[in-house]
């Protein structure tokens, strides 16, 4: 009888515990409705004595893209609210997106970037604190390890050829002309003759996805505009022959800014173009 009573008690405790503990991890990936957080990435010292304050942002949404024109909900202070900041915000973290140049006598002033999205306001503070000084190399590597100025690899050069105007809804050809020194050499994929269970599972998961290009690539992104620009093809494009063509479709009239980024696998260089859509 005592054993039966103990067993019953353990069963009741187990059932109670199962009811109290969550059976799944709560969902934390918000598709929409979240805010956009501006980031101050650091500052760069220029040869003429001026400084560049570098900013990025974090759109907390996993899918929602927001168009927030420069103005009360997307502004810099003090001074002119529009400092060339993005007005179209892609999902998740977008680092080292743009910079604001300040004079040599900027001193201990603070430049703020404030964004209000989905009813929530966030502010980034740009100031010349010594611990926040960065270099162009940091921007080119997106904060990765800096091998030093003696590194033989030089960043790619890129220039965009595109019409200054376009018609809404019609495809527009964008050409990125890219040159590079061929460094670093693209890594050759490792061929494994004996695969572990984990490797086989990962390979099966990636079997439907297109392989990421190796070597020199160009990627397009939207910086400004009243509506989403679609690029074709999407994602990184391999560079062959020095020129990469893509099409862009602008859904509605307005002023858009798009960016092409050339990446050699270690260093990247950006080029922007503004297109007025009628």
C-alpha positions as CSV (number, residue, x, y, z in Angstrom):
1,X,0.0,0.0,0.0
2,X,2.8,2.4,0.8
3,X,4.5,1.7,-2.5
4,X,1.2,2.4,-4.3
5,X,0.7,5.6,-2.5
6,X,4.2,6.8,-3.3
7,X,3.7,5.9,-7.0
8,X,0.5,7.8,-7.1
9,X,2.1,10.8,-5.5
10,X,4.9,10.8,-8.0
11,X,2.4,10.6,-10.9
12,X,0.5,13.5,-9.6
13,X,3.7,15.6,-9.2
14,X,4.8,14.7,-12.7
15,X,1.4,15.7,-14.2
16,X,1.4,19.0,-12.2
17,X,5.0,19.8,-13.4
18,X,4.1,19.0,-17.0
19,X,1.1,21.4,-16.8
20,X,3.3,24.2,-15.3
21,X,6.3,24.0,-17.6
22,X,6.0,25.4,-21.2
23,X,6.1,22.8,-23.9
24,X,7.7,25.1,-26.5
25,X,10.0,28.1,-26.6
26,X,8.0,31.3,-27.0
27,X,8.1,32.9,-30.4
28,X,10.5,35.8,-30.5
29,X,10.7,36.4,-34.3
30,X,8.4,39.3,-35.0
31,X,7.3,39.5,-38.6
32,X,6.0,43.1,-38.2
33,X,5.0,45.8,-35.8
34,X,8.4,46.3,-34.2
35,X,10.6,49.5,-34.1
36,X,13.7,50.5,-35.9
37,X,16.8,51.3,-33.8
38,X,19.4,53.7,-35.3
39,X,23.0,52.8,-34.5
40,X,26.1,55.0,-34.2
41,X,28.9,52.8,-35.5
42,X,31.8,55.1,-34.8
43,X,33.7,58.0,-36.3
44,X,36.5,58.3,-38.9
45,X,39.2,61.0,-39.0
46,X,39.7,62.6,-42.4
47,X,42.9,64.0,-43.8
48,X,41.5,67.6,-44.0
49,X,40.7,67.6,-40.2
50,X,37.0,66.9,-40.6
51,X,35.3,63.8,-39.2
52,X,32.8,61.3,-40.6
53,X,30.1,60.0,-38.1
54,X,29.1,56.5,-39.3
55,X,25.6,55.2,-38.7
56,X,23.6,52.0,-39.3
57,X,20.3,50.7,-38.1
58,X,18.5,47.6,-36.8
59,X,15.0,47.0,-38.1
60,X,13.7,44.6,-35.4
61,X,11.1,43.1,-37.8
62,X,12.0,39.9,-39.7
63,X,9.9,40.8,-42.7
64,X,8.3,44.2,-42.5
65,X,10.2,46.9,-44.5
66,X,9.3,50.5,-43.6
67,X,9.4,53.7,-45.6
68,X,10.0,56.6,-43.2
69,X,10.7,60.0,-45.0
70,X,13.2,62.4,-43.6
71,X,11.2,64.7,-41.3
72,X,9.6,64.5,-37.9
73,X,9.8,60.7,-37.7
74,X,13.3,60.4,-39.2
75,X,15.5,63.3,-38.3
76,X,18.9,64.6,-37.3
77,X,19.4,67.2,-34.6
78,X,20.7,69.8,-34.3
79,X,20.6,71.4,-37.7
80,X,19.2,70.1,-40.9
81,X,16.9,67.0,-40.2
82,X,17.8,65.4,-43.6
83,X,21.5,64.4,-43.6
84,X,21.2,61.8,-46.3
85,X,20.1,59.0,-43.9
86,X,18.1,56.0,-45.2
87,X,14.4,56.5,-45.6
88,X,13.7,52.9,-46.5
89,X,14.5,50.3,-43.9
90,X,15.3,46.7,-44.7
91,X,14.7,44.0,-42.1
92,X,17.3,43.2,-39.4
93,X,20.7,44.7,-38.9
94,X,22.2,46.9,-41.5
95,X,25.6,48.2,-40.4
96,X,27.8,51.0,-41.6
97,X,25.1,52.3,-44.0
98,X,25.9,56.0,-44.2
99,X,28.0,58.8,-42.8
100,X,27.6,62.4,-41.8
101,X,30.6,64.7,-42.2
102,X,31.2,67.2,-39.4
103,X,33.8,70.0,-39.2
104,X,37.2,69.9,-37.5
105,X,35.9,72.1,-34.7
106,X,33.0,69.7,-33.9
107,X,34.5,69.1,-30.5
108,X,32.3,67.7,-27.8
109,X,29.0,68.3,-29.7
110,X,26.5,65.5,-30.1
111,X,24.6,64.7,-33.3
112,X,21.5,62.6,-32.8
113,X,19.5,60.5,-35.2
114,X,16.0,59.8,-34.2
115,X,13.6,57.3,-35.8
116,X,9.9,56.7,-34.9
117,X,8.5,53.5,-36.3
118,X,5.3,51.6,-35.4
119,X,4.7,54.1,-32.6
120,X,8.1,53.6,-30.9
121,X,10.9,56.2,-30.9
122,X,14.7,55.4,-30.8
123,X,17.7,57.7,-30.9
124,X,21.4,57.2,-31.7
125,X,24.0,59.6,-30.4
126,X,27.0,60.5,-32.5
127,X,30.0,62.0,-30.8
128,X,33.8,62.0,-31.0
129,X,34.6,59.8,-28.1
130,X,38.2,58.3,-28.4
131,X,37.0,54.8,-27.8
132,X,34.6,55.0,-30.8
133,X,37.2,56.0,-33.4
134,X,37.2,53.5,-36.4
135,X,39.0,53.3,-39.8
136,X,37.9,52.9,-43.4
137,X,39.2,49.4,-43.2
138,X,36.8,48.6,-40.4
139,X,33.9,49.8,-42.6
140,X,35.2,47.8,-45.6
141,X,35.3,44.6,-43.5
142,X,32.1,45.3,-41.7
143,X,33.9,45.2,-38.4
144,X,35.9,42.0,-39.0
145,X,39.5,41.4,-38.2
146,X,41.8,44.1,-39.6
147,X,45.0,42.4,-41.1
148,X,46.8,45.8,-41.1
149,X,47.9,48.3,-43.6
150,X,50.5,45.9,-45.0
151,X,47.8,43.6,-46.3
152,X,48.4,43.0,-50.1
153,X,44.7,42.9,-50.8
154,X,43.2,46.2,-52.1
155,X,39.5,46.9,-52.0
156,X,37.5,46.6,-55.3
157,X,36.5,49.7,-57.2
158,X,32.9,50.1,-58.4
159,X,30.9,52.7,-60.4
160,X,27.3,52.6,-61.4
161,X,25.9,53.4,-64.8
162,X,22.1,54.1,-64.8
163,X,19.6,56.5,-66.2
164,X,18.7,59.4,-63.9
165,X,14.9,58.9,-64.5
166,X,12.6,55.9,-64.9
167,X,9.0,55.0,-65.3
168,X,7.0,53.5,-62.5
169,X,6.5,49.8,-62.8
170,X,8.9,49.4,-65.7
171,X,12.2,47.5,-65.4
172,X,15.4,49.6,-65.4
173,X,18.8,48.3,-66.3
174,X,21.5,49.1,-63.7
175,X,25.2,48.4,-64.6
176,X,27.9,48.1,-62.0
177,X,31.4,48.3,-63.4
178,X,33.9,46.6,-61.1
179,X,37.6,46.2,-61.0
180,X,39.7,44.3,-58.5
181,X,43.2,43.0,-57.9
182,X,42.1,39.4,-57.7
183,X,42.8,39.1,-54.0
184,X,42.0,37.2,-51.9
185,X,41.9,34.1,-54.1
186,X,38.5,32.4,-53.8
187,X,38.6,29.4,-51.4
188,X,38.1,26.0,-53.0
189,X,35.2,24.1,-51.3
190,X,36.5,21.3,-49.1
191,X,35.7,17.8,-50.5
192,X,34.8,15.4,-47.8
193,X,34.9,11.7,-48.6
194,X,33.5,10.6,-45.3
195,X,30.6,12.8,-44.0
196,X,29.3,12.9,-40.5
197,X,25.6,12.7,-39.7
198,X,25.6,16.4,-39.0
199,X,27.3,17.2,-42.3
200,X,24.7,15.0,-44.2
201,X,21.8,16.7,-42.4
202,X,23.2,20.2,-43.2
203,X,23.7,19.2,-46.9
204,X,20.2,18.0,-47.2
205,X,18.9,21.3,-45.6
206,X,20.9,23.3,-48.1
207,X,20.2,21.2,-51.2
208,X,17.3,23.4,-52.4
209,X,19.2,26.7,-51.8
210,X,21.4,28.2,-54.6
211,X,25.1,28.1,-53.6
212,X,26.6,31.4,-52.6
213,X,29.0,32.8,-55.2
214,X,32.7,32.8,-54.4
215,X,35.1,35.5,-55.3
216,X,34.2,39.0,-56.4
217,X,30.5,39.7,-56.1
218,X,28.0,42.7,-56.3
219,X,25.0,43.1,-54.1
220,X,22.2,45.7,-54.5
221,X,20.2,47.3,-51.7
222,X,17.7,50.1,-51.4
223,X,18.5,53.2,-49.3
224,X,15.6,55.6,-50.1
225,X,12.2,55.6,-51.7
226,X,8.5,55.5,-51.0
227,X,8.1,51.8,-51.9
228,X,10.0,48.6,-52.2
229,X,12.4,48.3,-55.1
230,X,12.8,44.7,-56.5
231,X,16.1,43.7,-58.0
232,X,16.7,40.8,-60.4
233,X,18.6,38.7,-59.8
234,X,18.4,39.1,-56.1
235,X,21.3,38.4,-53.7
236,X,25.1,38.4,-54.5
237,X,26.0,38.3,-58.2
238,X,29.3,37.0,-59.4
239,X,31.4,39.5,-61.4
240,X,32.6,38.3,-64.8
241,X,34.2,40.7,-67.3
242,X,34.2,43.6,-65.0
243,X,30.5,44.6,-65.5
244,X,27.4,43.3,-63.7
245,X,23.9,44.0,-65.0
246,X,20.8,43.8,-63.0
247,X,17.2,45.1,-63.4
248,X,15.4,47.2,-60.9
249,X,11.6,47.8,-60.8
250,X,10.3,50.9,-59.0
251,X,6.6,50.4,-58.1
252,X,5.5,54.1,-57.7
253,X,6.7,57.6,-58.5
254,X,9.2,59.3,-56.2
255,X,12.9,59.7,-55.6
256,X,14.8,56.5,-54.9
257,X,18.4,55.8,-53.9
258,X,20.0,52.4,-54.4
259,X,23.4,51.1,-53.6
260,X,25.7,48.5,-55.2
261,X,28.4,46.9,-53.0
262,X,31.4,45.1,-54.5
263,X,32.9,42.5,-52.2
264,X,36.0,40.5,-52.9
265,X,35.5,38.2,-50.0
266,X,37.3,40.3,-47.5
267,X,36.9,44.0,-48.4
268,X,33.9,45.8,-49.8
269,X,33.3,49.2,-51.6
270,X,30.0,50.9,-52.1
271,X,28.5,53.1,-54.8
272,X,25.1,54.9,-54.7
273,X,22.8,56.2,-57.4
274,X,19.7,58.4,-57.2
275,X,16.9,57.8,-59.6
276,X,13.7,59.9,-60.1
277,X,10.7,57.8,-61.0
278,X,7.8,59.4,-62.8
